[in-house]
Amino acid sequence: MFSILLVLLIIVAVLMIGLILLQKSEGSGMSGSSAASMFGGALSGAAAGNFLTRATAWLATIFFILCAALALVASKMNVASQQSDLRTEIILQENSAPADTPVAE
């Protein structure tokens, strides 16, 4: 479950970065040339701004929901006890190993 949510979070983050870069900023950004050519002119002017703004808002909402879900899943995972079990196992193996005899030079 954790892996699936993490992959979804990465995909949403990459999509959100792309949409943010396509938006028109005060310096005209990349929206003027890229959006019009990529979408066949369908996203030009105010329609492009509205679509990109709404899509970015939806992706941002999904991003925060996925972050919260990942936090919940991570808190439910018993990571601390898994680490302590591993430490206990390592200590038991070290204690049961025969002591090295010193080598005379």
Beta strands, then each sheet from edge to edge (+ up, - down):
end
